[in-house]
Amino acid sequence: MKIYWDGKSKNIIGTRVKELRKAMVPTCTQLNLAEKLQLSGCDIDRITIVRIENGLRFVPDYEVKAIASVLGVTPNDLLCDNDDKIKKTL
């Protein structure tokens, strides 16, 4: 597998994960999110969530799917930023 990395962020979902996690009611901590992911069968701990949100970790597709499910959104919601969504609706 060849990984293409621009030298900046190692993923494009980190910012959205953080936004959606904080928008949950009640507010979901990184630890809460990690626990929910572990209960769904995805081996992700709090440090991994920190690394994803900070763009320091590559995120495979099966983890994108699991994170989206736990956050109650579609994988596409994580992969597209707000600007992309606005452009699609215009």
C-alpha positions in Angstrom: 0.0 0.0 0.0 1.3 3.4 -0.9 0.4 6.2 1.4 0.2 9.7 0.0 0.9 12.3 2.6 1.3 16.0 2.1 3.4 16.4 5.3 0.6 18.2 7.1 -2.3 16.2 8.5 -2.4 12.5 8.2 -6.2 12.4 7.9 -9.1 14.6 6.7 -11.6 13.6 9.4 -9.9 14.8 12.6 -11.3 18.3 12.7 -14.9 17.0 12.0 -14.5 14.2 14.6 -13.6 16.8 17.2 -16.5 19.2 16.1 -19.1 16.4 16.2 -17.8 14.9 19.4 -18.0 18.2 21.2 -21.5 18.9 19.7 -22.9 15.7 21.2 -25.4 16.2 24.0 -24.3 15.5 26.6 -20.8 16.5 25.5 -18.7 13.5 24.6 -15.1 13.4 25.9 -12.3 11.7 24.0 -12.4 8.9 26.6 -16.2 8.5 26.1 -15.8 8.2 22.3 -13.0 5.7 22.7 -15.1 3.6 25.1 -18.1 3.7 22.6 -15.8 2.6 19.8 -14.4 -0.2 21.9 -17.9 -1.4 22.7 -18.6 -1.4 18.9 -15.6 -3.7 18.4 -13.1 -1.1 17.2 -9.8 -1.1 19.1 -9.3 2.6 19.6 -8.2 4.2 22.9 -8.2 7.9 24.1 -4.7 8.5 22.9 -5.7 7.3 19.4 -8.7 9.8 19.4 -6.2 12.6 20.3 -3.9 11.6 17.5 -6.8 11.4 15.0 -8.2 14.8 16.0 -4.8 16.4 15.8 -4.1 14.8 12.3 -1.2 12.7 13.6 -2.6 9.3 12.7 -3.8 7.8 9.4 -7.4 6.4 9.7 -8.4 3.3 7.8 -11.8 3.1 6.1 -13.2 0.6 8.7 -12.4 3.1 11.5 -14.0 6.0 9.6 -17.1 3.9 9.3 -17.1 2.9 13.0 -16.4 6.5 14.2 -19.2 7.8 12.0 -21.6 5.3 13.4 -20.8 6.1 17.0 -21.1 9.9 16.3 -24.4 9.3 14.5 -23.4 10.5 11.1 -22.4 9.0 7.7 -18.8 8.4 6.7 -19.3 11.1 4.1 -20.1 13.6 6.9 -16.7 13.0 8.3 -14.9 13.1 4.9 -16.4 16.4 3.7 -15.9 19.6 5.5 -18.6 22.2 5.9 -17.4 24.1 2.8 -17.9 21.0 0.7 -21.4 20.5 2.0 -22.3 24.2 1.3 -21.0 23.9 -2.3 -23.1 20.7 -2.9 -26.3 22.4 -1.8 -25.9 25.5 -4.0 
